[in-house]
Amino acid sequence: MKVMVFAAHPDDEIIGVGGALAKHVRQGDNVSAVIMAEGKSSRKADYVKPEDSIMQDSNNETKQALSTLGIEDFVRLNLPDNRLDSMDLLDVVKEAEKQIERFQPDIVYTQYGGDINIDHTVVFRAVMTATRPLPGHFVKQVLAYETLSSTEWNYLQKDQFHANYFINIEEELDMKLKAMACYGSELRDFPHPRSLQAIENNAYVWGAKSGFKAAEAFMLVRGTW
């Protein structure tokens, strides 16, 4: 089984689906991660391409985090952070298509399209286009994951995240937290939702809602078998 995760920013892939990715690796699946934007430049008032040293440190965090889960195959595209909506959607779609064609995954995880973060929305739309079920397509499942500090802050009813697919990560939760700890430049102190304690608590809440001790929640967007 081949599994690919698309993330708008470095650390999204761990926050949303780190436990499931660890489970896939443990089960012998081949896993690849694609991170679309650089995740740094939006922290300044005007767009300035991040310094090479900053990007090297960020890349090292991604490498260490994914290696903790047992994932070696990853791509950082480093598109402008929180500015994906300034690009033609077709260009983002083609980047996603290129990675899907390279890896040919059976299962694709992508970010939920109703988040308040515009990059998450653009990535969702691009992945949905890139995985459209044309004759002979090889993607069998597309699942959308939540991203703490973005998904839960969108209060519009039409954009609420309604989970309908749960993965038991009781055995993988510690590994997920260790992987997230590698993202030192992205972590915040509790009670910020992008803290280790909040991520752990969220896993327990989803577990209680789905009959597990700890779980990750998804929306099954498309499935064919």
DADA-V864506 format. One record per residue. RES is the residue in one letter. SS is DSSP state (helix for helix, strand for strand, loop for the rest). OMEGA is omega in whole degrees, 0 to 359 (none if undefined). D_LAST is the distance of its C-alpha to the last C-alpha in whole Angstrom. Layout:
res=RES ss=SS omega=OMEGA d_last=D_LAST
res=RES ss=SS omega=OMEGA d_last=D_LAST
This chain:
res=M ss=loop omega=177 d_last=13
res=K ss=strand omega=185 d_last=15
res=V ss=strand omega=178 d_last=15
res=M ss=strand omega=176 d_last=17
res=V ss=strand omega=173 d_last=19
res=F ss=strand omega=178 d_last=21
res=A ss=strand omega=178 d_last=25
res=A ss=loop omega=188 d_last=28
res=H ss=loop omega=175 d_last=30
res=P ss=loop omega=180 d_last=31
res=D ss=loop omega=178 d_last=30
res=D ss=helix omega=183 d_last=28
res=E ss=helix omega=178 d_last=25
res=I ss=helix omega=181 d_last=27
res=I ss=helix omega=187 d_last=28
res=G ss=helix omega=192 d_last=24
res=V ss=helix omega=183 d_last=22
res=G ss=helix omega=179 d_last=24
res=G ss=helix omega=179 d_last=24
res=A ss=helix omega=178 d_last=20
res=L ss=helix omega=177 d_last=21
res=A ss=helix omega=178 d_last=23
res=K ss=helix omega=178 d_last=21
res=H ss=helix omega=180 d_last=18
res=V ss=helix omega=181 d_last=21
res=R ss=helix omega=180 d_last=23
res=Q ss=loop omega=177 d_last=20
res=G ss=loop omega=179 d_last=20
res=D ss=loop omega=177 d_last=17
res=N ss=strand omega=189 d_last=19
res=V ss=strand omega=176 d_last=20
res=S ss=strand omega=179 d_last=21
res=A ss=strand omega=177 d_last=23
res=V ss=strand omega=180 d_last=24
res=I ss=strand omega=193 d_last=27
res=M ss=strand omega=186 d_last=28
res=A ss=strand omega=186 d_last=32
res=E ss=loop omega=171 d_last=35
res=G ss=loop omega=185 d_last=35
res=K ss=loop omega=193 d_last=39
res=S ss=helix omega=182 d_last=41
res=S ss=helix omega=181 d_last=40
res=R ss=helix omega=176 d_last=43
res=K ss=loop omega=185 d_last=46
res=A ss=loop omega=180 d_last=47
res=D ss=loop omega=182 d_last=47
res=Y ss=loop omega=172 d_last=44
res=V ss=loop omega=179 d_last=45
res=K ss=loop omega=182 d_last=43
res=P ss=loop omega=178 d_last=43
res=E ss=loop omega=182 d_last=45
res=D ss=helix omega=182 d_last=44
res=S ss=helix omega=178 d_last=45
res=I ss=helix omega=181 d_last=43
res=M ss=helix omega=178 d_last=40
res=Q ss=helix omega=177 d_last=40
res=D ss=helix omega=180 d_last=41
res=S ss=helix omega=178 d_last=38
res=N ss=helix omega=178 d_last=36
res=N ss=helix omega=177 d_last=37
res=E ss=helix omega=179 d_last=36
res=T ss=helix omega=181 d_last=32
res=K ss=helix omega=181 d_last=33
res=Q ss=helix omega=181 d_last=34
res=A ss=helix omega=182 d_last=32
res=L ss=helix omega=177 d_last=29
res=S ss=helix omega=177 d_last=30
res=T ss=helix omega=178 d_last=31
res=L ss=helix omega=182 d_last=27
res=G ss=loop omega=182 d_last=27
res=I ss=loop omega=180 d_last=26
res=E ss=loop omega=183 d_last=28
res=D ss=strand omega=175 d_last=26
res=F ss=strand omega=180 d_last=26
res=V ss=strand omega=173 d_last=28
res=R ss=strand omega=180 d_last=30
res=L ss=strand omega=174 d_last=31
res=N ss=strand omega=171 d_last=34
res=L ss=strand omega=185 d_last=34
res=P ss=loop omega=185 d_last=36
res=D ss=loop omega=180 d_last=36
res=N ss=loop omega=177 d_last=35
res=R ss=loop omega=181 d_last=36
res=L ss=helix omega=179 d_last=32
res=D ss=helix omega=176 d_last=33
res=S ss=helix omega=176 d_last=36
res=M ss=loop omega=170 d_last=34
res=D ss=loop omega=181 d_last=33
res=L ss=helix omega=180 d_last=29
res=L ss=helix omega=180 d_last=28
res=D ss=helix omega=177 d_last=30
res=V ss=helix omega=177 d_last=27
res=V ss=helix omega=182 d_last=24
res=K ss=helix omega=175 d_last=25
res=E ss=helix omega=178 d_last=26
res=A ss=helix omega=179 d_last=22
res=E ss=helix omega=180 d_last=21
res=K ss=helix omega=180 d_last=23
res=Q ss=helix omega=179 d_last=22
res=I ss=helix omega=178 d_last=18
res=E ss=helix omega=180 d_last=20
res=R ss=helix omega=189 d_last=22
res=F ss=helix omega=181 d_last=19
res=Q ss=loop omega=183 d_last=16
res=P ss=loop omega=171 d_last=14
res=D ss=loop omega=181 d_last=10
res=I ss=strand omega=177 d_last=11
res=V ss=strand omega=171 d_last=14
res=Y ss=strand omega=177 d_last=17
res=T ss=strand omega=183 d_last=19
res=Q ss=strand omega=179 d_last=22
res=Y ss=loop omega=187 d_last=22
res=G ss=loop omega=181 d_last=24
res=G ss=loop omega=182 d_last=26
res=D ss=loop omega=175 d_last=29
res=I ss=loop omega=179 d_last=32
res=N ss=loop omega=186 d_last=32
res=I ss=helix omega=179 d_last=32
res=D ss=helix omega=179 d_last=30
res=H ss=helix omega=180 d_last=27
res=T ss=helix omega=181 d_last=27
res=V ss=helix omega=179 d_last=27
res=V ss=helix omega=178 d_last=24
res=F ss=helix omega=181 d_last=22
res=R ss=helix omega=181 d_last=23
res=A ss=helix omega=181 d_last=23
res=V ss=helix omega=178 d_last=19
res=M ss=helix omega=176 d_last=18
res=T ss=helix omega=183 d_last=19
res=A ss=helix omega=181 d_last=18
res=T ss=loop omega=181 d_last=15
res=R ss=loop omega=189 d_last=15
res=P ss=loop omega=175 d_last=12
res=L ss=loop omega=177 d_last=14
res=P ss=loop omega=179 d_last=14
res=G ss=loop omega=180 d_last=13
res=H ss=loop omega=184 d_last=12
res=F ss=loop omega=178 d_last=10
res=V ss=loop omega=184 d_last=10
res=K ss=loop omega=181 d_last=6
res=Q ss=strand omega=171 d_last=8
res=V ss=strand omega=180 d_last=12
res=L ss=strand omega=178 d_last=14
res=A ss=strand omega=182 d_last=18
res=Y ss=strand omega=178 d_last=21
res=E ss=loop omega=175 d_last=24
res=T ss=loop omega=180 d_last=27
res=L ss=loop omega=184 d_last=30
res=S ss=loop omega=174 d_last=33
res=S ss=loop omega=184 d_last=31
res=T ss=loop omega=187 d_last=29
res=E ss=loop omega=181 d_last=31
res=W ss=loop omega=175 d_last=34
res=N ss=loop omega=188 d_last=33
res=Y ss=loop omega=178 d_last=34
res=L ss=loop omega=185 d_last=33
res=Q ss=helix omega=183 d_last=31
res=K ss=helix omega=183 d_last=29
res=D ss=helix omega=182 d_last=28
res=Q ss=loop omega=179 d_last=27
res=F ss=loop omega=181 d_last=25
res=H ss=loop omega=184 d_last=23
res=A ss=loop omega=176 d_last=21
res=N ss=loop omega=183 d_last=18
res=Y ss=strand omega=185 d_last=16
res=F ss=strand omega=179 d_last=18
res=I ss=strand omega=179 d_last=19
res=N ss=strand omega=179 d_last=22
res=I ss=loop omega=179 d_last=24
res=E ss=loop omega=182 d_last=27
res=E ss=loop omega=184 d_last=27
res=E ss=loop omega=186 d_last=26
res=L ss=helix omega=180 d_last=29
res=D ss=helix omega=180 d_last=32
res=M ss=helix omega=177 d_last=30
res=K ss=helix omega=180 d_last=29
res=L ss=helix omega=177 d_last=32
res=K ss=helix omega=178 d_last=34
res=A ss=helix omega=180 d_last=32
res=M ss=helix omega=179 d_last=33
res=A ss=helix omega=178 d_last=36
res=C ss=loop omega=180 d_last=36
res=Y ss=loop omega=183 d_last=36
res=G ss=loop omega=182 d_last=40
res=S ss=loop omega=181 d_last=40
res=E ss=loop omega=183 d_last=37
res=L ss=loop omega=175 d_last=38
res=R ss=loop omega=179 d_last=40
res=D ss=loop omega=174 d_last=42
res=F ss=loop omega=17 d_last=41
res=P ss=loop omega=175 d_last=41
res=H ss=loop omega=182 d_last=39
res=P ss=loop omega=177 d_last=36
res=R ss=loop omega=176 d_last=35
res=S ss=loop omega=182 d_last=37
res=L ss=helix omega=182 d_last=36
res=Q ss=helix omega=180 d_last=37
res=A ss=helix omega=179 d_last=35
res=I ss=helix omega=178 d_last=32
res=E ss=helix omega=180 d_last=33
res=N ss=helix omega=181 d_last=34
res=N ss=helix omega=178 d_last=30
res=A ss=helix omega=179 d_last=28
res=Y ss=helix omega=179 d_last=30
res=V ss=helix omega=178 d_last=30
res=W ss=helix omega=176 d_last=26
res=G ss=helix omega=180 d_last=26
res=A ss=helix omega=180 d_last=29
res=K ss=helix omega=186 d_last=27
res=S ss=helix omega=176 d_last=24
res=G ss=loop omega=179 d_last=25
res=F ss=loop omega=175 d_last=26
res=K ss=loop omega=179 d_last=29
res=A ss=loop omega=184 d_last=27
res=A ss=strand omega=166 d_last=24
res=E ss=strand omega=186 d_last=22
res=A ss=strand omega=182 d_last=21
res=F ss=strand omega=166 d_last=18
res=M ss=strand omega=175 d_last=17
res=L ss=strand omega=185 d_last=13
res=V ss=strand omega=180 d_last=14
res=R ss=strand omega=177 d_last=10
res=G ss=strand omega=176 d_last=7
res=T ss=loop omega=179 d_last=4
res=W ss=loop omega=none d_last=0
